[in-house]
Amino acid sequence: MLFMDVHNHLPEGARAADVAEAHAADLRTQDQYGVKYLHYWVDDSAGKVFCLVEAPDAEAAHRVHREAHGLVADEIYPVTQG
């Protein structure tokens, strides 16, 4: 299944380079949970991050974020690519 997760509040001072490091940690962790983080987008001005992830369920996607770097999404939505 595909999911879009939304991080509504980045830690104070975090920027795109910090998100890139967190994404790299996700990639190192994802295989053990059957998850594949595909893409991410950063809105520096709003402090938001959006991640597109293929996962068996939303909890598996959360688990990867939690274990990889601790920055779990505030929201996660099942999506269909169009």
Protein Blocks (a to p, Z undefined) as FASTA:
>chain_A
ZZddddfbdcehiafklmmmmmmmmmmmmmmnopacfbdcddfknopacdddddfbfklm
mmmmmmmnopacfbdcddddZZ
